[in-house]
Amino acid sequence: MTDSPNDPSVDSAVDKSTVMAVPASVSEQVANASDDNFALRPEYKPKSIRSYVIRAGRMTQGQKKAFLSYWPKYGASLFDGEFDLIERFGREAPTVLEIGFGMGASLLTMAEQEPEKDFIGIEVHPPGVGHLINEAGAKHITNLKVYMADAIDVLDDCILDGSLDRLQLYFPDPWHKKKHNKRRILQPEFAQTVLKKLKVGGVFHLATDWEHYADQMMEVMSAAPGYDNKAGEYHYSARPDYRPITKFEMRGERLGHGVWDLLFERQN
Ligand SMILES: C[S@@+](CC[C@H](N)C(=O)[O-])C[C@H]1O[C@@H](n2cnc3c(N)ncnc32)[C@H](O)[C@@H]1O
């Protein structure tokens, strides 16, 4: 979970000042960083509406070191274009992509628990990326690659059509206020982009703890051509065993908050 998962708008001052210029690649930024100036930015292409804010999140020494030690092993760049799964993972295996992994706890657990699959994570928050590659490096994980970039751009420019077995969108920023709802990542166009990237029979798995967003997810996904709701029309799914319960979710459960999972399969 990120610093302020439920109100991304709090960092809007940082956000506005950093929207315009296209950043250098993460590798170049890491090469030019120094211990007292280690301010990394995610890779993205300029756009008018974004689903995230660019935060001035401080990185720990461990996270900084992780970029120096492990970015070459785990990092992938938006600016390198098409991601060759076989070349990058050195094998052909079912592929799972997660958008907005936060600090990466559940993605790391899944990569460990499902070694027969390959995982690609995409996140814009540098401390979260640093945290994940630090843990993955320490555990010698080999079935994981990470983009520190806007997932919309990565899907458009890097991920081949029909290549994913599962795409995970867990607890996306809810953008509570009505005037911010347009910044929610799940929109009809996004559902069609995901559909194209899935294999036939591949699954788009969404989860949220925000009821209004769950309603919108159900509405958008039920109306999206090409998908089949695995739980039956307008039904939410039980949490599949492969999705670990996060600390944040456990706290929510204790407080009596709900969580909604949606599993939509690509039909043809
Ligand atoms: C509310 S947090 C949830 C994090 C994590 N999935 C969890 O359950 O703990 C949503 C995350 O999505 C990331 N995010 C939002 N839009 C994104 C985008 N277009 N590309 C990549 N990451 C994005 C944010 O930086 C944030 O870390």
The ligand as a Gaussian input file, in Angstrom:
#p B3LYP/6-31G(d) Opt

LIG

0 1
 C       -4.173000       2.341000      -3.759000
 S       -2.633000       1.791000      -4.296000
 C       -2.758000       0.012000      -4.177000
 C       -1.445000      -0.670000      -4.149000
 C       -1.465000      -2.205000      -4.105000
 N       -2.122000      -2.768000      -5.268000
 C       -2.101000      -2.705000      -2.830000
 O       -3.148000      -3.357000      -2.915000
 O       -1.534000      -2.470000      -1.770000
 C       -2.727000       2.034000      -6.069000
 C       -1.355000       2.033000      -6.722000
 O       -1.489000       2.140000      -8.121000
 C       -0.423000       2.948000      -8.612000
 N       -0.853000       3.445000      -9.933000
 C       -1.927000       4.229000     -10.188000
 N       -2.044000       4.478000     -11.498000
 C       -0.988000       3.827000     -12.094000
 C       -0.550000       3.718000     -13.439000
 N       -1.223000       4.316000     -14.432000
 N        0.550000       3.005000     -13.697000
 C        1.229000       2.391000     -12.685000
 N        0.867000       2.458000     -11.388000
 C       -0.229000       3.162000     -11.103000
 C       -0.235000       3.992000      -7.542000
 O        1.045000       4.557000      -7.551000
 C       -0.485000       3.183000      -6.266000
 O        0.709000       2.667000      -5.732000

